[in-house]
Amino acid sequence: MKNHVQKGSSGAIYGLGFIGAVIYFISHASGFWMGALGILKAMVWPAFLVYEALKALGA
């Protein structure tokens, strides 16, 4: 028996979102360290999105 694993496109969507977030944060950075912080923020942007969505929904 073979196990068939289907992979969705969520990795590609996350990757595009990551690239867009990096471009956004770096373009708004005022210095090198703010740009470095922007790269870190870009890695965890889905967590910010979910947090704000749940806060807006009152959950």
mmJSON file of the N, C-alpha and C atoms, coordinates in Angstrom:
{"data_MODEL":{"atom_site":{
"group_PDB":["ATOM","ATOM","ATOM","ATOM","ATOM","ATOM","ATOM","ATOM","ATOM","ATOM","ATOM","ATOM","ATOM","ATOM","ATOM","ATOM","ATOM","ATOM","ATOM","ATOM","ATOM","ATOM","ATOM","ATOM","ATOM","ATOM","ATOM","ATOM","ATOM","ATOM","ATOM","ATOM","ATOM","ATOM","ATOM","ATOM","ATOM","ATOM","ATOM","ATOM","ATOM","ATOM","ATOM","ATOM","ATOM","ATOM","ATOM","ATOM","ATOM","ATOM","ATOM","ATOM","ATOM","ATOM","ATOM","ATOM","ATOM","ATOM","ATOM","ATOM","ATOM","ATOM","ATOM","ATOM","ATOM","ATOM","ATOM","ATOM","ATOM","ATOM","ATOM","ATOM","ATOM","ATOM","ATOM","ATOM","ATOM","ATOM","ATOM","ATOM","ATOM","ATOM","ATOM","ATOM","ATOM","ATOM","ATOM","ATOM","ATOM","ATOM","ATOM","ATOM","ATOM","ATOM","ATOM","ATOM","ATOM","ATOM","ATOM","ATOM","ATOM","ATOM","ATOM","ATOM","ATOM","ATOM","ATOM","ATOM","ATOM","ATOM","ATOM","ATOM","ATOM","ATOM","ATOM","ATOM","ATOM","ATOM","ATOM","ATOM","ATOM","ATOM","ATOM","ATOM","ATOM","ATOM","ATOM","ATOM","ATOM","ATOM","ATOM","ATOM","ATOM","ATOM","ATOM","ATOM","ATOM","ATOM","ATOM","ATOM","ATOM","ATOM","ATOM","ATOM","ATOM","ATOM","ATOM","ATOM","ATOM","ATOM","ATOM","ATOM","ATOM","ATOM","ATOM","ATOM","ATOM","ATOM","ATOM","ATOM","ATOM","ATOM","ATOM","ATOM","ATOM","ATOM","ATOM","ATOM","ATOM","ATOM","ATOM","ATOM","ATOM","ATOM","ATOM","ATOM","ATOM"],
"id":[1,2,3,4,5,6,7,8,9,10,11,12,13,14,15,16,17,18,19,20,21,22,23,24,25,26,27,28,29,30,31,32,33,34,35,36,37,38,39,40,41,42,43,44,45,46,47,48,49,50,51,52,53,54,55,56,57,58,59,60,61,62,63,64,65,66,67,68,69,70,71,72,73,74,75,76,77,78,79,80,81,82,83,84,85,86,87,88,89,90,91,92,93,94,95,96,97,98,99,100,101,102,103,104,105,106,107,108,109,110,111,112,113,114,115,116,117,118,119,120,121,122,123,124,125,126,127,128,129,130,131,132,133,134,135,136,137,138,139,140,141,142,143,144,145,146,147,148,149,150,151,152,153,154,155,156,157,158,159,160,161,162,163,164,165,166,167,168,169,170,171,172,173,174,175,176,177],
"type_symbol":["N","C","C","N","C","C","N","C","C","N","C","C","N","C","C","N","C","C","N","C","C","N","C","C","N","C","C","N","C","C","N","C","C","N","C","C","N","C","C","N","C","C","N","C","C","N","C","C","N","C","C","N","C","C","N","C","C","N","C","C","N","C","C","N","C","C","N","C","C","N","C","C","N","C","C","N","C","C","N","C","C","N","C","C","N","C","C","N","C","C","N","C","C","N","C","C","N","C","C","N","C","C","N","C","C","N","C","C","N","C","C","N","C","C","N","C","C","N","C","C","N","C","C","N","C","C","N","C","C","N","C","C","N","C","C","N","C","C","N","C","C","N","C","C","N","C","C","N","C","C","N","C","C","N","C","C","N","C","C","N","C","C","N","C","C","N","C","C","N","C","C","N","C","C","N","C","C"],
"label_atom_id":["N","CA","C","N","CA","C","N","CA","C","N","CA","C","N","CA","C","N","CA","C","N","CA","C","N","CA","C","N","CA","C","N","CA","C","N","CA","C","N","CA","C","N","CA","C","N","CA","C","N","CA","C","N","CA","C","N","CA","C","N","CA","C","N","CA","C","N","CA","C","N","CA","C","N","CA","C","N","CA","C","N","CA","C","N","CA","C","N","CA","C","N","CA","C","N","CA","C","N","CA","C","N","CA","C","N","CA","C","N","CA","C","N","CA","C","N","CA","C","N","CA","C","N","CA","C","N","CA","C","N","CA","C","N","CA","C","N","CA","C","N","CA","C","N","CA","C","N","CA","C","N","CA","C","N","CA","C","N","CA","C","N","CA","C","N","CA","C","N","CA","C","N","CA","C","N","CA","C","N","CA","C","N","CA","C","N","CA","C","N","CA","C","N","CA","C","N","CA","C","N","CA","C","N","CA","C"],
"label_alt_id":[null,null,null,null,null,null,null,null,null,null,null,null,null,null,null,null,null,null,null,null,null,null,null,null,null,null,null,null,null,null,null,null,null,null,null,null,null,null,null,null,null,null,null,null,null,null,null,null,null,null,null,null,null,null,null,null,null,null,null,null,null,null,null,null,null,null,null,null,null,null,null,null,null,null,null,null,null,null,null,null,null,null,null,null,null,null,null,null,null,null,null,null,null,null,null,null,null,null,null,null,null,null,null,null,null,null,null,null,null,null,null,null,null,null,null,null,null,null,null,null,null,null,null,null,null,null,null,null,null,null,null,null,null,null,null,null,null,null,null,null,null,null,null,null,null,null,null,null,null,null,null,null,null,null,null,null,null,null,null,null,null,null,null,null,null,null,null,null,null,null,null,null,null,null,null,null,null],
"label_comp_id":["MET","MET","MET","LYS","LYS","LYS","ASN","ASN","ASN","HIS","HIS","HIS","VAL","VAL","VAL","GLN","GLN","GLN","LYS","LYS","LYS","GLY","GLY","GLY","SER","SER","SER","SER","SER","SER","GLY","GLY","GLY","ALA","ALA","ALA","ILE","ILE","ILE","TYR","TYR","TYR","GLY","GLY","GLY","LEU","LEU","LEU","GLY","GLY","GLY","PHE","PHE","PHE","ILE","ILE","ILE","GLY","GLY","GLY","ALA","ALA","ALA","VAL","VAL","VAL","ILE","ILE","ILE","TYR","TYR","TYR","PHE","PHE","PHE","ILE","ILE","ILE","SER","SER","SER","HIS","HIS","HIS","ALA","ALA","ALA","SER","SER","SER","GLY","GLY","GLY","PHE","PHE","PHE","TRP","TRP","TRP","MET","MET","MET","GLY","GLY","GLY","ALA","ALA","ALA","LEU","LEU","LEU","GLY","GLY","GLY","ILE","ILE","ILE","LEU","LEU","LEU","LYS","LYS","LYS","ALA","ALA","ALA","MET","MET","MET","VAL","VAL","VAL","TRP","TRP","TRP","PRO","PRO","PRO","ALA","ALA","ALA","PHE","PHE","PHE","LEU","LEU","LEU","VAL","VAL","VAL","TYR","TYR","TYR","GLU","GLU","GLU","ALA","ALA","ALA","LEU","LEU","LEU","LYS","LYS","LYS","ALA","ALA","ALA","LEU","LEU","LEU","GLY","GLY","GLY","ALA","ALA","ALA"],
"label_asym_id":["A","A","A","A","A","A","A","A","A","A","A","A","A","A","A","A","A","A","A","A","A","A","A","A","A","A","A","A","A","A","A","A","A","A","A","A","A","A","A","A","A","A","A","A","A","A","A","A","A","A","A","A","A","A","A","A","A","A","A","A","A","A","A","A","A","A","A","A","A","A","A","A","A","A","A","A","A","A","A","A","A","A","A","A","A","A","A","A","A","A","A","A","A","A","A","A","A","A","A","A","A","A","A","A","A","A","A","A","A","A","A","A","A","A","A","A","A","A","A","A","A","A","A","A","A","A","A","A","A","A","A","A","A","A","A","A","A","A","A","A","A","A","A","A","A","A","A","A","A","A","A","A","A","A","A","A","A","A","A","A","A","A","A","A","A","A","A","A","A","A","A","A","A","A","A","A","A"],
"label_entity_id":["1","1","1","1","1","1","1","1","1","1","1","1","1","1","1","1","1","1","1","1","1","1","1","1","1","1","1","1","1","1","1","1","1","1","1","1","1","1","1","1","1","1","1","1","1","1","1","1","1","1","1","1","1","1","1","1","1","1","1","1","1","1","1","1","1","1","1","1","1","1","1","1","1","1","1","1","1","1","1","1","1","1","1","1","1","1","1","1","1","1","1","1","1","1","1","1","1","1","1","1","1","1","1","1","1","1","1","1","1","1","1","1","1","1","1","1","1","1","1","1","1","1","1","1","1","1","1","1","1","1","1","1","1","1","1","1","1","1","1","1","1","1","1","1","1","1","1","1","1","1","1","1","1","1","1","1","1","1","1","1","1","1","1","1","1","1","1","1","1","1","1","1","1","1","1","1","1"],
"label_seq_id":[1,1,1,2,2,2,3,3,3,4,4,4,5,5,5,6,6,6,7,7,7,8,8,8,9,9,9,10,10,10,11,11,11,12,12,12,13,13,13,14,14,14,15,15,15,16,16,16,17,17,17,18,18,18,19,19,19,20,20,20,21,21,21,22,22,22,23,23,23,24,24,24,25,25,25,26,26,26,27,27,27,28,28,28,29,29,29,30,30,30,31,31,31,32,32,32,33,33,33,34,34,34,35,35,35,36,36,36,37,37,37,38,38,38,39,39,39,40,40,40,41,41,41,42,42,42,43,43,43,44,44,44,45,45,45,46,46,46,47,47,47,48,48,48,49,49,49,50,50,50,51,51,51,52,52,52,53,53,53,54,54,54,55,55,55,56,56,56,57,57,57,58,58,58,59,59,59],
"pdbx_PDB_ins_code":[null,null,null,null,null,null,null,null,null,null,null,null,null,null,null,null,null,null,null,null,null,null,null,null,null,null,null,null,null,null,null,null,null,null,null,null,null,null,null,null,null,null,null,null,null,null,null,null,null,null,null,null,null,null,null,null,null,null,null,null,null,null,null,null,null,null,null,null,null,null,null,null,null,null,null,null,null,null,null,null,null,null,null,null,null,null,null,null,null,null,null,null,null,null,null,null,null,null,null,null,null,null,null,null,null,null,null,null,null,null,null,null,null,null,null,null,null,null,null,null,null,null,null,null,null,null,null,null,null,null,null,null,null,null,null,null,null,null,null,null,null,null,null,null,null,null,null,null,null,null,null,null,null,null,null,null,null,null,null,null,null,null,null,null,null,null,null,null,null,null,null,null,null,null,null,null,null],
"Cartn_x":[0.832,0.0,0.873,0.469,1.181,0.32,0.969,0.271,0.364,-0.744,-0.778,-1.003,-0.076,-0.164,-0.416,-1.471,-1.776,-1.335,-0.537,-0.076,-0.807,-1.343,-2.067,-1.125,-1.711,-0.916,-0.675,-0.912,-0.741,0.708,1.649,3.055,3.382,2.83,3.065,2.414,1.231,0.543,1.313,1.798,2.6,3.883,4.508,5.743,5.542,4.473,4.179,3.859,3.127,2.834,4.09,5.006,6.278,7.09,7.186,7.937,7.306,6.001,5.319,5.523,5.474,5.67,7.101,8.083,9.475,9.653,9.102,9.212,8.544,7.369,6.663,7.455,7.889,8.574,9.923,10.667,11.964,11.795,10.778,10.583,10.161,9.58,9.168,10.169,11.293,12.285,13.091,13.405,14.185,15.677,16.069,17.477,17.698,18.954,19.303,18.578,18.611,18.009,16.492,15.892,14.448,14.13,15.013,14.851,15.016,15.987,16.188,14.964,14.431,13.212,12.043,12.008,10.964,11.001,12.199,12.31,11.758,12.049,11.491,9.977,9.451,7.997,7.364,8.048,7.507,7.374,8.232,8.158,6.923,6.437,5.321,4.054,3.946,2.775,1.464,1.411,0.115,-0.393,0.52,0.096,-0.553,0.022,-0.591,-1.966,-2.084,-3.349,-4.442,-4.126,-5.11,-5.482,-4.505,-4.775,-5.737,-5.458,-6.314,-7.7,-7.777,-9.083,-9.918,-9.295,-10.034,-10.44,-9.576,-9.907,-11.083,-11.107,-12.202,-13.522,-13.437,-14.635,-15.127,-14.311,-14.702,-14.525,-13.682,-13.468,-12.472],
"Cartn_y":[-1.183,0.0,1.242,2.19,3.463,4.534,5.371,6.517,7.669,8.234,9.382,10.638,11.544,12.792,13.909,14.644,15.779,17.045,17.819,19.078,20.21,21.095,22.239,23.355,24.435,25.578,26.583,26.173,27.11,27.554,26.69,27.077,28.186,28.094,29.131,30.445,30.368,31.581,32.224,31.415,31.952,32.578,31.921,32.439,33.785,33.914,35.199,36.268,35.892,36.832,37.257,36.307,36.618,37.607,37.357,38.264,39.658,39.723,41.015,41.74,40.992,41.602,42.104,41.349,41.797,43.091,43.128,44.346,45.52,45.304,46.374,46.888,45.962,46.379,47.025,46.499,47.089,48.46,48.612,49.913,50.989,50.598,51.568,51.678,50.966,50.99,52.281,52.804,54.046,53.784,52.552,52.221,50.732,50.319,48.911,48.011,48.379,47.506,47.453,48.525,48.482,47.56,47.533,46.594,45.158,44.913,43.567,43.14,44.066,43.778,43.51,44.216,43.994,42.591,42.052,40.673,39.702,39.949,39.093,39.207,40.422,40.617,39.901,39.909,39.258,37.752,37.173,35.734,35.346,36.262,35.916,36.712,37.299,38.118,37.346,36.023,35.343,35.36,35.32,35.365,36.702,37.808,39.123,39.184,38.618,38.633,37.887,36.694,35.899,36.588,37.146,37.839,39.006,39.834,40.983,40.559,39.482,38.989,38.506,37.754,37.266,38.402,39.404,40.557,41.325,41.459,42.167,41.398,40.079,39.258,39.143,39.603,39.555,38.188,37.387,36.026,36.032],
"Cartn_z":[0.0,0.0,0.0,-0.766,-0.805,-0.155,0.586,1.165,0.185,-0.147,-1.038,-0.209,-0.325,0.416,-0.583,-0.34,-1.204,-0.491,-1.18,-0.601,-1.275,-0.469,-0.996,-1.4,-1.784,-2.234,-1.11,0.113,1.225,1.383,1.058,1.133,0.15,-1.045,-2.05,-1.633,-1.066,-0.62,0.527,1.463,2.559,2.02,1.053,0.472,-0.2,-0.965,-1.608,-0.571,0.453,1.535,2.265,2.473,3.134,2.308,1.011,0.135,0.138,0.037,0.071,1.389,2.494,3.807,3.965,3.476,3.549,2.77,1.566,0.755,1.465,2.032,2.728,3.924,4.801,6.018,5.722,4.749,4.422,3.777,2.939,2.286,3.277,4.415,5.426,6.579,6.482,7.551,7.499,8.667,8.748,8.891,9.107,9.264,9.106,9.237,9.055,10.044,11.327,12.339,12.235,11.773,11.537,10.362,9.374,8.262,8.712,9.594,10.142,10.963,11.735,12.491,11.549,10.424,9.432,8.859,8.668,8.171,9.203,10.479,11.535,11.6,11.449,11.447,10.269,9.13,7.936,8.133,8.971,9.222,10.015,10.851,11.738,11.431,10.245,9.938,10.029,9.734,9.891,11.328,12.292,13.695,14.015,13.506,13.704,13.057,11.871,11.137,11.904,12.377,13.119,14.428,15.123,16.379,16.168,15.168,14.904,14.433,13.657,13.193,14.371,15.267,16.434,17.368,17.491,18.318,17.72,16.395,15.742,15.861,15.889,16.006,17.454,18.38,19.784,20.408,19.822,20.346,21.483],
"occupancy":[1.0,1.0,1.0,1.0,1.0,1.0,1.0,1.0,1.0,1.0,1.0,1.0,1.0,1.0,1.0,1.0,1.0,1.0,1.0,1.0,1.0,1.0,1.0,1.0,1.0,1.0,1.0,1.0,1.0,1.0,1.0,1.0,1.0,1.0,1.0,1.0,1.0,1.0,1.0,1.0,1.0,1.0,1.0,1.0,1.0,1.0,1.0,1.0,1.0,1.0,1.0,1.0,1.0,1.0,1.0,1.0,1.0,1.0,1.0,1.0,1.0,1.0,1.0,1.0,1.0,1.0,1.0,1.0,1.0,1.0,1.0,1.0,1.0,1.0,1.0,1.0,1.0,1.0,1.0,1.0,1.0,1.0,1.0,1.0,1.0,1.0,1.0,1.0,1.0,1.0,1.0,1.0,1.0,1.0,1.0,1.0,1.0,1.0,1.0,1.0,1.0,1.0,1.0,1.0,1.0,1.0,1.0,1.0,1.0,1.0,1.0,1.0,1.0,1.0,1.0,1.0,1.0,1.0,1.0,1.0,1.0,1.0,1.0,1.0,1.0,1.0,1.0,1.0,1.0,1.0,1.0,1.0,1.0,1.0,1.0,1.0,1.0,1.0,1.0,1.0,1.0,1.0,1.0,1.0,1.0,1.0,1.0,1.0,1.0,1.0,1.0,1.0,1.0,1.0,1.0,1.0,1.0,1.0,1.0,1.0,1.0,1.0,1.0,1.0,1.0,1.0,1.0,1.0,1.0,1.0,1.0,1.0,1.0,1.0,1.0,1.0,1.0],
"B_iso_or_equiv":[0.0,0.0,0.0,0.0,0.0,0.0,0.0,0.0,0.0,0.0,0.0,0.0,0.0,0.0,0.0,0.0,0.0,0.0,0.0,0.0,0.0,0.0,0.0,0.0,0.0,0.0,0.0,0.0,0.0,0.0,0.0,0.0,0.0,0.0,0.0,0.0,0.0,0.0,0.0,0.0,0.0,0.0,0.0,0.0,0.0,0.0,0.0,0.0,0.0,0.0,0.0,0.0,0.0,0.0,0.0,0.0,0.0,0.0,0.0,0.0,0.0,0.0,0.0,0.0,0.0,0.0,0.0,0.0,0.0,0.0,0.0,0.0,0.0,0.0,0.0,0.0,0.0,0.0,0.0,0.0,0.0,0.0,0.0,0.0,0.0,0.0,0.0,0.0,0.0,0.0,0.0,0.0,0.0,0.0,0.0,0.0,0.0,0.0,0.0,0.0,0.0,0.0,0.0,0.0,0.0,0.0,0.0,0.0,0.0,0.0,0.0,0.0,0.0,0.0,0.0,0.0,0.0,0.0,0.0,0.0,0.0,0.0,0.0,0.0,0.0,0.0,0.0,0.0,0.0,0.0,0.0,0.0,0.0,0.0,0.0,0.0,0.0,0.0,0.0,0.0,0.0,0.0,0.0,0.0,0.0,0.0,0.0,0.0,0.0,0.0,0.0,0.0,0.0,0.0,0.0,0.0,0.0,0.0,0.0,0.0,0.0,0.0,0.0,0.0,0.0,0.0,0.0,0.0,0.0,0.0,0.0,0.0,0.0,0.0,0.0,0.0,0.0],
"pdbx_formal_charge":[null,null,null,null,null,null,null,null,null,null,null,null,null,null,null,null,null,null,null,null,null,null,null,null,null,null,null,null,null,null,null,null,null,null,null,null,null,null,null,null,null,null,null,null,null,null,null,null,null,null,null,null,null,null,null,null,null,null,null,null,null,null,null,null,null,null,null,null,null,null,null,null,null,null,null,null,null,null,null,null,null,null,null,null,null,null,null,null,null,null,null,null,null,null,null,null,null,null,null,null,null,null,null,null,null,null,null,null,null,null,null,null,null,null,null,null,null,null,null,null,null,null,null,null,null,null,null,null,null,null,null,null,null,null,null,null,null,null,null,null,null,null,null,null,null,null,null,null,null,null,null,null,null,null,null,null,null,null,null,null,null,null,null,null,null,null,null,null,null,null,null,null,null,null,null,null,null],
"auth_seq_id":[1,1,1,2,2,2,3,3,3,4,4,4,5,5,5,6,6,6,7,7,7,8,8,8,9,9,9,10,10,10,11,11,11,12,12,12,13,13,13,14,14,14,15,15,15,16,16,16,17,17,17,18,18,18,19,19,19,20,20,20,21,21,21,22,22,22,23,23,23,24,24,24,25,25,25,26,26,26,27,27,27,28,28,28,29,29,29,30,30,30,31,31,31,32,32,32,33,33,33,34,34,34,35,35,35,36,36,36,37,37,37,38,38,38,39,39,39,40,40,40,41,41,41,42,42,42,43,43,43,44,44,44,45,45,45,46,46,46,47,47,47,48,48,48,49,49,49,50,50,50,51,51,51,52,52,52,53,53,53,54,54,54,55,55,55,56,56,56,57,57,57,58,58,58,59,59,59],
"auth_comp_id":["MET","MET","MET","LYS","LYS","LYS","ASN","ASN","ASN","HIS","HIS","HIS","VAL","VAL","VAL","GLN","GLN","GLN","LYS","LYS","LYS","GLY","GLY","GLY","SER","SER","SER","SER","SER","SER","GLY","GLY","GLY","ALA","ALA","ALA","ILE","ILE","ILE","TYR","TYR","TYR","GLY","GLY","GLY","LEU","LEU","LEU","GLY","GLY","GLY","PHE","PHE","PHE","ILE","ILE","ILE","GLY","GLY","GLY","ALA","ALA","ALA","VAL","VAL","VAL","ILE","ILE","ILE","TYR","TYR","TYR","PHE","PHE","PHE","ILE","ILE","ILE","SER","SER","SER","HIS","HIS","HIS","ALA","ALA","ALA","SER","SER","SER","GLY","GLY","GLY","PHE","PHE","PHE","TRP","TRP","TRP","MET","MET","MET","GLY","GLY","GLY","ALA","ALA","ALA","LEU","LEU","LEU","GLY","GLY","GLY","ILE","ILE","ILE","LEU","LEU","LEU","LYS","LYS","LYS","ALA","ALA","ALA","MET","MET","MET","VAL","VAL","VAL","TRP","TRP","TRP","PRO","PRO","PRO","ALA","ALA","ALA","PHE","PHE","PHE","LEU","LEU","LEU","VAL","VAL","VAL","TYR","TYR","TYR","GLU","GLU","GLU","ALA","ALA","ALA","LEU","LEU","LEU","LYS","LYS","LYS","ALA","ALA","ALA","LEU","LEU","LEU","GLY","GLY","GLY","ALA","ALA","ALA"],
"auth_asym_id":["A","A","A","A","A","A","A","A","A","A","A","A","A","A","A","A","A","A","A","A","A","A","A","A","A","A","A","A","A","A","A","A","A","A","A","A","A","A","A","A","A","A","A","A","A","A","A","A","A","A","A","A","A","A","A","A","A","A","A","A","A","A","A","A","A","A","A","A","A","A","A","A","A","A","A","A","A","A","A","A","A","A","A","A","A","A","A","A","A","A","A","A","A","A","A","A","A","A","A","A","A","A","A","A","A","A","A","A","A","A","A","A","A","A","A","A","A","A","A","A","A","A","A","A","A","A","A","A","A","A","A","A","A","A","A","A","A","A","A","A","A","A","A","A","A","A","A","A","A","A","A","A","A","A","A","A","A","A","A","A","A","A","A","A","A","A","A","A","A","A","A","A","A","A","A","A","A"],
"auth_atom_id":["N","CA","C","N","CA","C","N","CA","C","N","CA","C","N","CA","C","N","CA","C","N","CA","C","N","CA","C","N","CA","C","N","CA","C","N","CA","C","N","CA","C","N","CA","C","N","CA","C","N","CA","C","N","CA","C","N","CA","C","N","CA","C","N","CA","C","N","CA","C","N","CA","C","N","CA","C","N","CA","C","N","CA","C","N","CA","C","N","CA","C","N","CA","C","N","CA","C","N","CA","C","N","CA","C","N","CA","C","N","CA","C","N","CA","C","N","CA","C","N","CA","C","N","CA","C","N","CA","C","N","CA","C","N","CA","C","N","CA","C","N","CA","C","N","CA","C","N","CA","C","N","CA","C","N","CA","C","N","CA","C","N","CA","C","N","CA","C","N","CA","C","N","CA","C","N","CA","C","N","CA","C","N","CA","C","N","CA","C","N","CA","C","N","CA","C","N","CA","C","N","CA","C","N","CA","C"],
"pdbx_PDB_model_num":[1,1,1,1,1,1,1,1,1,1,1,1,1,1,1,1,1,1,1,1,1,1,1,1,1,1,1,1,1,1,1,1,1,1,1,1,1,1,1,1,1,1,1,1,1,1,1,1,1,1,1,1,1,1,1,1,1,1,1,1,1,1,1,1,1,1,1,1,1,1,1,1,1,1,1,1,1,1,1,1,1,1,1,1,1,1,1,1,1,1,1,1,1,1,1,1,1,1,1,1,1,1,1,1,1,1,1,1,1,1,1,1,1,1,1,1,1,1,1,1,1,1,1,1,1,1,1,1,1,1,1,1,1,1,1,1,1,1,1,1,1,1,1,1,1,1,1,1,1,1,1,1,1,1,1,1,1,1,1,1,1,1,1,1,1,1,1,1,1,1,1,1,1,1,1,1,1]
}}}
